[in-house]
Amino acid sequence: MIRLLLAALALTAEPKRVVLIHETVRLEAMQQRVVAEFPLEQQAATLELNYQGVRGAGEGLRVIVMADGAPISESNYAAASSLRIPLKAAAKYEIRIENKRQRLGFALADVEAALVFAPPREAARTLDPARRYFTIAVSLALFAMVVAFAGVRLGPALWERWRG
């Protein structure tokens, strides 16, 4: 009974969410800036990234997520956007935001990035062979009963139609 309760609690467990950055970032015209760098070493996660231009982002901003120096995802130029990116473990990640379409002035952007770790899953359990065979036998018996019942109910009508 306790195992069943623990399994039910594990299935309903909320994913763990770690906020990396939640701040307003100032970007000068034609500038690219790294807003967060983090290693992900033990467990895969999903990166939830939201940004919105507050001031001076009329041409739009773009976010680039890089893993070990290579881009893995990027947004289009937009005043606001949301991204959900699956990340693998054992890599160093960085989040860059750029304001390369604006020629003069600066832009302010609200940036929020968080890692969401899924709760660990229980290993699938298998039935012992005797129980497995019993389940298969009962399933086949019930199927045979349904077929026999359908034959008894539909048999005379089908026979009459077939004979013509």
C-alpha positions in Angstrom: 0.0 0.0 0.0 2.8 2.4 0.9 4.6 1.6 -2.4 1.4 2.4 -4.3 1.1 5.8 -2.5 4.7 6.6 -3.2 4.3 5.7 -6.9 1.2 7.9 -7.1 3.1 10.8 -5.5 6.0 10.4 -7.9 3.7 10.6 -10.8 2.1 13.8 -9.6 5.4 15.4 -8.6 5.9 18.9 -9.9 9.0 19.4 -12.1 11.8 21.3 -10.4 12.3 24.9 -11.8 15.5 26.8 -11.4 15.5 30.5 -12.5 18.8 31.4 -14.2 18.1 35.1 -14.9 15.1 37.4 -14.5 16.2 41.0 -15.1 16.1 43.9 -17.5 19.0 43.9 -19.8 20.4 47.0 -21.6 21.7 46.5 -25.2 23.4 49.2 -27.1 22.7 49.4 -30.9 24.6 46.8 -32.9 25.5 44.9 -29.8 25.4 41.2 -28.8 25.6 40.3 -25.1 25.9 37.1 -23.1 23.2 37.2 -20.4 23.7 33.8 -18.9 26.3 31.0 -18.9 25.8 27.7 -17.1 27.0 24.1 -17.3 24.5 21.3 -17.3 26.4 18.3 -16.0 24.1 15.8 -14.3 20.6 15.8 -15.7 18.9 16.8 -18.9 16.5 19.8 -18.6 14.2 22.0 -20.6 15.2 25.7 -21.0 12.2 28.1 -20.8 13.2 31.4 -22.2 11.0 34.5 -22.4 12.0 38.0 -23.4 10.2 41.2 -24.2 11.5 44.5 -25.4 10.6 47.3 -23.0 12.1 50.3 -24.7 13.8 50.9 -28.0 13.3 47.4 -29.4 11.2 48.5 -32.4 13.3 46.5 -34.9 13.2 43.5 -32.6 15.7 41.5 -30.6 17.0 38.0 -31.2 18.1 35.3 -28.7 20.6 32.6 -29.4 21.2 29.6 -27.2 24.6 28.0 -27.6 26.0 24.7 -26.4 29.8 24.3 -26.3 30.2 27.3 -28.6 27.8 26.1 -31.3 24.3 27.5 -31.7 21.5 25.0 -31.0 18.5 27.3 -31.1 17.7 30.9 -32.0 14.6 33.1 -32.2 13.6 35.4 -35.0 13.9 39.2 -34.6 10.8 40.1 -32.6 9.8 42.5 -29.8 8.8 39.6 -27.6 9.1 35.8 -27.8 9.1 32.6 -25.8 11.2 29.5 -26.4 11.3 26.0 -24.9 14.5 24.2 -25.7 15.4 20.7 -24.5 19.0 20.6 -23.2 21.2 17.5 -22.9 23.5 17.0 -19.9 27.3 17.3 -20.1 27.5 20.6 -21.9 28.2 24.2 -21.3 25.4 26.5 -22.4 25.2 30.3 -22.9 22.3 32.5 -23.7 23.0 35.5 -26.0 20.7 38.4 -26.9 21.4 40.7 -29.8 20.2 44.1 -31.0 21.8 44.2 -34.4 19.0 45.7 -36.4 18.9 49.0 -34.4 21.5 51.6 -35.7 21.3 54.2 -32.9 20.5 54.3 -29.2 19.8 51.4 -27.0 17.1 48.8 -26.2 15.9 47.5 -22.8 14.6 43.9 -22.7 13.1 41.9 -19.8 14.7 38.5 -20.0 13.7 35.5 -18.0 15.4 32.1 -18.3 14.7 29.0 -16.2 15.7 25.4 -16.3 12.9 22.8 -15.7 14.0 19.4 -14.5 11.5 16.6 -14.9 10.9 14.4 -11.9 12.7 11.0 -12.0 10.6 8.2 -13.4 10.1 4.9 -11.8 11.5 1.9 -13.7 8.8 -0.1 -15.4 7.8 -3.2 -13.5 7.1 -6.5 -15.3 4.8 -9.3 -14.2 6.1 -12.7 -13.3 5.6 -15.3 -16.1 2.8 -17.2 -14.4 0.7 -14.0 -14.0 1.5 -12.9 -17.5 0.2 -16.3 -19.0 -2.9 -16.0 -16.8 -3.6 -12.5 -18.1 -3.2 -13.7 -21.7 -5.4 -16.7 -21.1 -8.2 -14.6 -19.6 -7.9 -12.1 -22.4 -8.2 -14.8 -25.0 -11.2 -16.4 -23.2 -13.0 -13.1 -23.0 -12.3 -12.5 -26.7 -13.7 -15.9 -27.6 -16.8 -15.2 -25.5 -17.4 -12.0 -27.4 -17.0 -13.7 -30.8 -19.3 -16.5 -29.7 -21.9 -14.1 -28.5 -21.7 -12.1 -31.8 -22.0 -15.4 -33.7 -25.1 -16.4 -31.8 -26.8 -13.1 -32.2 -25.7 -12.3 -35.8 -25.4 -15.8 -37.1 -29.1 -16.4 -38.2 -29.4 -13.1 -39.9 -26.1 -13.5 -41.8 -27.0 -17.1 -42.7 -30.4 -15.9 -44.2 -28.7 -13.1 -46.1 -26.0 -15.4 -47.5 -28.5 -18.0 -48.6 -30.4 -15.4 -50.5 
